[in-house]
Amino acid sequence: MTQSSSPDPFGALVEYLDIPPVKNGPLDGTRFTVKDNIDIAGHRTSYGSPAWRDAHPAPTHNALCVDQLLAAGARCVGKAIADEFTYSLDGESQFFGTPCNARAPDRIPGGSSSGSAASVANGLADFSIGTDSGGSVRVPASLCGIWGMRPSLHRISEAGVLPFMPGVSTVGVLAARFEHLDAAARVLLRSGPRPAVALQRLLVLSDAVEISDMAVQEQVHAALKAIASRSGLVPEPIRFAQLIGEDIPLSDCNLKALRDLQTAEFQSTVGNWIETVQPELGFTFSMAYGNVRDFDRIAALESVVRCERLFERINAALPPGTVICFPTTPVIAPLKGSLNTLEAVMAFYDPTMTLTAFSGVGRLPEISAPLLTVEECPVGLSFAAGHYQDEFLLAAVQASLPRA
């Protein structure tokens, strides 16, 4: 293994690496990067925080997911920048900088897997592994115009992935081409032979489309028309309340369910360390962490119960053969530096997390496909299937979508 001192012109990597594969396999000839909350032996893991990096020794072993990729023929070429403690969706780091959004250089790349997305979008790697709790793989995939997959919760090993939100967080994959996304995901999922399941229904989550910007809505409808022509399926609009059989808004997935579970778990993982060590924190993270510090864990237990109920109802409505579609993000990437007021932050985060929390609560596999363009900026169109239907979803996307 060698480490290169060459500068990264795209600001995507913490460090260049050259770790060769240990075996041949389905990923022969591919290059990948690793989000810097995932361990690589002999290299300190920053978790997006210099204070965390400096307080923890370098790991002895790779994360298991890294070993899986190396044993499948892939070469690791770098550790990718992550937002501070991966607690962000914007990709602007006070400590490590803002990786370049290849499709919109004046705009944010999205986070927290910002460097993973940028390394792929700028051609440094064929694919990258990141992590996703509230959208940290899907959002940068959408805003950078690449493929991104959040798998079913706990389908991929998180051994060697730094603790975050265990009831929500999962390792995911970002790639420039679907073929690389598919191959890497199947290695990590440990996919074996499965009976073929035909795509029978394509649902469209109407609430998610309606809260998106009008230009995004127009692109969604145009993409669905093309998909219908290609696949022969007629997209079926459905509201969240209809889907789960209960009169509650889609926003409850975030505001009254997933967000409280995330915050409580973050208190127990990173929060304990922060309160004990009192490290230097970035300005943006400090504002967000104030809400974590003041959080009422006992009051939030109702949300934890609600997460379980929503998980059951969402998955009951998504039997094998059914895929549900919605915009990955409701907007294009904001301009760099524009999320500098609470109003601007909430205008981006609230509608975005309304969309991303749906699969988070449902523990669904979701693929963001780079199919939409608004004002010359990319936006992803997401497809999700029932819990543990990852291989079906990959096959359905492959059969129904044009390659991008």
C-alpha positions in Angstrom: 0.0 0.0 0.0 1.2 3.5 -0.9 0.0 6.9 0.0 0.3 9.7 -2.6 1.1 13.3 -1.7 -0.4 14.6 -4.9 -2.9 17.4 -4.3 -6.6 16.7 -4.9 -7.8 19.4 -7.3 -11.4 18.7 -6.4 -11.1 18.8 -2.6 -12.8 15.4 -2.2 -10.2 13.4 -0.3 -8.6 13.6 3.1 -5.7 11.5 1.7 -4.8 9.7 -1.5 -4.2 6.0 -1.1 -3.3 3.0 -3.3 -4.4 -0.1 -1.6 -4.5 -3.0 -4.1 -7.1 -5.7 -4.2 -6.3 -8.9 -2.3 -8.2 -11.2 -4.7 -9.8 -11.1 -8.1 -13.5 -10.8 -8.4 -16.6 -9.0 -9.8 -15.0 -5.6 -9.1 -11.8 -6.2 -11.0 -10.3 -3.0 -12.4 -12.5 -0.6 -10.4 -11.3 2.1 -8.0 -13.2 3.1 -4.8 -12.9 5.7 -2.1 -14.0 5.3 1.5 -15.9 8.0 3.6 -13.8 9.1 6.5 -16.0 7.6 9.1 -15.1 4.1 7.9 -11.9 2.5 9.1 -8.9 1.8 6.9 -6.1 0.0 8.8 -3.2 2.2 9.7 -5.0 5.4 9.0 -6.7 7.5 11.6 -10.4 8.0 11.0 -11.5 11.6 11.4 -15.3 11.3 11.5 -15.1 14.8 9.9 -13.6 16.1 13.1 -9.8 16.8 13.6 -10.5 16.6 17.4 -11.9 13.0 17.0 -9.1 12.0 14.7 -6.4 13.2 17.1 -8.0 11.6 20.1 -8.2 8.1 18.6 -5.5 5.7 17.4 -5.4 4.4 13.9 -7.3 1.2 13.5 -5.5 -2.1 13.2 -8.1 -3.6 10.8 -10.1 -2.3 7.9 -13.9 -2.0 8.3 -15.4 -5.3 7.1 -17.1 -3.6 4.2 -13.7 -2.4 3.0 -12.2 -5.9 3.1 -15.2 -7.2 1.1 -14.5 -4.7 -1.7 -10.7 -5.4 -1.7 -11.5 -9.2 -1.8 -13.8 -8.6 -4.8 -11.0 -7.1 -6.9 -11.4 -3.3 -6.2 -8.6 -1.0 -5.5 -9.0 1.7 -2.7 -7.7 5.1 -3.8 -8.5 7.4 -1.0 -10.3 8.4 2.2 -13.1 10.8 1.3 -14.0 14.0 3.3 -17.1 13.8 5.5 -19.1 16.5 7.2 -18.4 17.0 10.9 -19.5 13.9 12.8 -21.5 13.2 9.6 -24.2 15.3 11.1 -25.1 17.4 8.1 -26.6 17.3 4.6 -24.8 20.2 3.0 -21.2 19.1 2.5 -19.5 22.3 3.7 -16.8 21.5 6.3 -15.1 24.2 8.3 -12.2 21.9 8.9 -11.7 20.1 5.6 -13.4 22.4 3.0 -16.2 21.9 0.5 -15.6 19.2 -2.1 -16.3 20.3 -5.7 -19.7 19.5 -7.2 -18.7 18.5 -10.7 -22.0 19.3 -12.3 -22.5 22.6 -10.4 -19.2 23.9 -9.1 -20.7 27.0 -7.5 -23.1 24.9 -5.5 -22.7 22.6 -2.5 -22.1 18.9 -3.1 -24.5 17.7 -0.4 -23.5 15.7 2.7 -22.5 14.1 4.8 -20.9 11.8 2.2 -19.7 14.9 0.4 -16.2 13.6 -0.5 -17.6 10.3 -1.6 -19.9 11.9 -4.1 -17.3 14.4 -5.3 -14.6 11.7 -5.8 -17.0 9.8 -8.0 -18.5 12.7 -9.8 -15.1 14.1 -10.6 -13.7 10.8 -11.9 -11.3 10.0 -9.0 -13.1 6.7 -8.4 -15.6 4.5 -10.0 -17.6 4.2 -6.8 -17.4 5.1 -3.1 -18.8 3.8 0.1 -20.5 6.2 2.4 -23.1 6.1 5.2 -26.7 7.3 5.3 -29.0 8.1 8.2 -31.1 11.0 7.2 -30.0 11.1 3.5 -26.2 11.3 3.7 -25.7 9.1 0.6 -28.9 10.0 -1.3 -28.7 13.8 -1.0 -25.1 14.2 -2.4 -25.9 11.6 -5.1 -28.9 13.7 -6.1 -27.1 17.1 -6.0 -24.0 15.8 -7.8 -25.8 13.9 -10.5 -24.6 10.3 -9.7 -26.2 7.1 -8.6 -26.6 6.4 -4.9 -28.0 3.5 -2.9 -29.1 3.3 0.7 -29.7 -0.4 1.3 -32.1 -2.0 3.8 -31.1 -1.2 7.3 -28.4 -3.6 8.6 -28.0 -5.5 5.3 -24.4 -4.4 5.1 -21.9 -4.9 8.0 -21.1 -1.8 10.0 -18.2 -3.4 11.8 -15.4 -0.7 11.7 -17.8 2.1 10.9 -17.8 4.7 13.6 -20.9 4.8 15.8 -23.6 7.2 14.8 -27.3 6.3 14.8 -27.5 2.5 15.0 -31.3 2.4 14.6 -31.1 4.4 11.4 -27.6 4.5 9.8 -26.4 2.2 7.1 -23.4 1.9 4.8 -24.3 2.8 1.2 -22.8 3.1 -2.3 -22.3 6.0 -4.7 -21.3 5.5 -8.3 -21.0 7.3 -11.7 -22.5 4.3 -13.6 -25.3 2.0 -12.6 -23.2 -1.1 -13.4 -20.6 -0.1 -10.8 -23.4 0.7 -8.2 -25.0 -2.7 -8.9 -21.8 -4.7 -8.7 -20.5 -3.0 -5.5 -23.8 -3.2 -3.8 -24.2 -6.9 -4.5 -20.8 -7.6 -3.0 -21.6 -5.7 0.1 -25.1 -7.2 0.4 -23.5 -10.7 0.0 -26.2 -11.4 -2.6 -26.8 -15.0 -3.5 -29.2 -16.5 -6.1 -32.8 -15.3 -5.6 -36.0 -16.1 -7.4 -36.7 -13.5 -10.1 -39.5 -11.1 -9.1 -41.1 -9.0 -11.9 -41.8 -5.3 -11.4 -45.6 -5.2 -11.3 -46.5 -1.8 -9.8 -44.8 1.5 -9.9 -46.3 3.8 -7.2 -45.5 7.6 -7.1 -45.5 9.2 -3.7 -47.6 12.3 -4.5 -46.9 14.2 -1.3 -43.1 14.1 -2.0 -43.6 15.4 -5.5 -45.9 18.2 -4.4 -43.5 19.7 -1.8 -40.8 19.8 -4.4 -40.0 22.9 -6.4 -42.2 23.3 -9.5 -39.4 22.8 -11.9 -38.5 19.6 -10.1 -42.1 18.5 -10.3 -42.1 19.0 -14.1 -39.0 17.0 -14.5 -40.4 14.2 -12.4 -43.5 13.9 -14.6 -41.4 13.9 -17.7 -39.2 11.2 -16.4 -42.2 9.1 -15.3 -43.7 9.4 -18.8 -40.4 8.1 -20.3 -40.2 5.2 -17.8 -43.8 4.2 -18.5 -43.1 4.2 -22.2 -40.0 2.0 -21.7 -41.4 -0.4 -19.1 -45.1 -0.5 -20.0 -46.0 0.2 -16.4 -48.5 3.0 -15.6 -47.3 5.0 -12.6 -49.9 5.1 -9.9 -50.0 8.3 -7.7 -50.6 7.6 -4.0 -50.6 9.8 -1.0 -48.7 8.8 2.2 -51.9 8.6 4.2 -53.4 6.2 1.6 -50.2 4.1 1.6 -50.2 3.5 5.3 -53.9 3.7 6.0 -53.7 6.5 8.5 -54.5 10.2 8.1 -51.1 11.6 8.9 -48.8 13.8 6.7 -45.6 12.6 5.1 -43.7 15.2 7.2 -44.5 13.1 10.3 -41.9 10.6 9.1 -39.3 13.2 9.9 -40.8 15.6 12.5 -42.6 13.1 14.7 -40.6 9.9 14.2 -37.1 9.6 12.7 -35.6 12.9 13.8 -36.2 12.2 17.5 -34.8 8.7 17.2 -31.7 10.1 15.4 -31.2 12.7 18.1 -31.5 10.4 21.0 -29.1 7.9 19.5 -26.6 10.7 18.6 -26.7 11.8 22.3 -25.7 8.2 23.3 -22.9 7.8 20.8 -21.1 11.0 19.8 -22.8 13.2 22.4 -21.3 11.3 25.4 -17.8 11.8 23.9 -18.4 15.5 23.2 -19.6 16.2 26.7 -16.7 14.4 28.2 -13.9 15.7 26.0 -15.2 19.2 25.1 -13.4 19.2 21.7 -13.3 22.1 19.3 -16.4 22.1 17.2 -17.2 23.8 13.9 -19.6 26.8 13.9 -22.3 25.1 11.9 -22.2 21.8 13.9 -22.2 23.8 17.2 -25.6 25.3 16.2 -27.0 21.9 15.4 -25.5 20.3 18.5 -27.2 22.8 20.7 -30.5 21.1 19.9 -29.0 17.7 20.7 -27.7 18.9 24.0 -31.1 20.3 25.1 -33.1 17.3 23.7 -35.7 15.6 26.0 -35.0 11.9 25.6 -38.0 10.7 27.6 -40.5 12.8 25.7 -39.0 11.4 22.5 -39.8 7.8 23.3 -43.2 8.3 21.7 -41.4 9.0 18.4 -39.4 5.8 18.8 -42.6 3.8 19.1 -44.1 5.7 16.1 -41.0 4.7 14.0 -41.8 1.1 14.5 -45.5 1.5 13.6 -44.6 3.4 10.4 -42.0 0.7 9.5 -44.7 -2.0 9.7 -47.3 0.0 7.8 -45.0 1.2 5.0 -43.7 -2.3 4.4 -47.1 -3.9 4.4 -47.9 -1.6 1.5 -44.8 -2.5 -0.5 -45.0 -6.3 -1.2 -42.6 -7.9 -3.6 -43.1 -6.6 -7.1 -43.9 -3.1 -6.0 -41.6 0.0 -6.3 -42.4 3.5 -5.1 -40.9 6.6 -6.7 -40.3 10.2 -5.6 -37.7 13.0 -6.0 -34.6 12.3 -4.0 -34.3 16.0 -3.1 -37.0 18.6 -3.6 -34.6 21.3 -4.8 -31.3 21.7 -6.7 -28.1 22.2 -4.7 -28.0 25.5 -2.9 -25.2 27.9 -3.7 -22.0 27.5 -1.6 -22.2 29.6 1.5 -25.9 30.4 1.2 -26.9 28.2 4.1 -25.7 30.9 6.5 -29.0 31.8 8.3 -31.4 29.6 10.3 -34.1 30.5 7.7 -32.0 29.3 4.8 -31.0 26.1 6.6 -34.5 25.2 7.4 -35.7 26.0 3.9 -33.3 23.3 2.7 -33.4 20.8 5.5 -37.1 20.5 6.3 -38.5 19.6 2.9 -35.4 17.5 2.1 -35.7 15.4 5.2 -39.4 15.0 4.7 -38.4 13.1 1.6 -35.4 11.2 2.9 -37.1 10.2 6.2 -39.6 8.1 4.3 -37.1 5.3 3.5 -35.3 5.9 6.8 -38.4 5.1 8.8 -39.4 2.3 6.5 -35.8 0.9 6.6 -36.2 0.6 2.8 -33.6 0.1 0.1 -33.6 3.3 -2.0 -31.7 4.1 -5.2 -31.3 7.7 -6.3 -31.0 7.8 -10.1 -29.5 10.8 -11.9 -32.4 11.4 -14.2 -33.5 15.0 -13.7 -32.0 18.3 -14.7 -33.3 21.7 -13.4 -31.5 24.9 -14.3 -28.6 22.9 -15.6 -28.3 21.3 -12.1 -28.9 17.6 -11.4 -31.6 16.2 -9.2 -32.1 12.5 -8.4 -35.3 10.5 -8.9 -35.5 7.9 -6.2 -36.9 4.3 -6.3 -37.6 2.3 -3.1 -38.8 -1.2 -2.4 -39.8 -3.1 0.7 -37.4 -3.9 3.5 -34.8 -6.5 2.5 -35.9 -6.3 -1.2 -32.5 -4.8 -2.2 -31.8 -7.3 -5.1 -35.3 -6.9 -6.5 -34.9 -3.1 -6.5 -31.5 -3.3 -8.3 -33.0 -5.6 -10.9 -36.1 -3.5 -11.3 -34.1 -0.3 -11.8 -31.8 -2.0 -14.3 -34.8 -3.3 -16.3 -36.8 -0.1 -16.3 -34.5 2.9 -16.4 -32.3 4.3 -19.2 -28.6 4.1 -18.3 -27.2 7.5 -17.2 
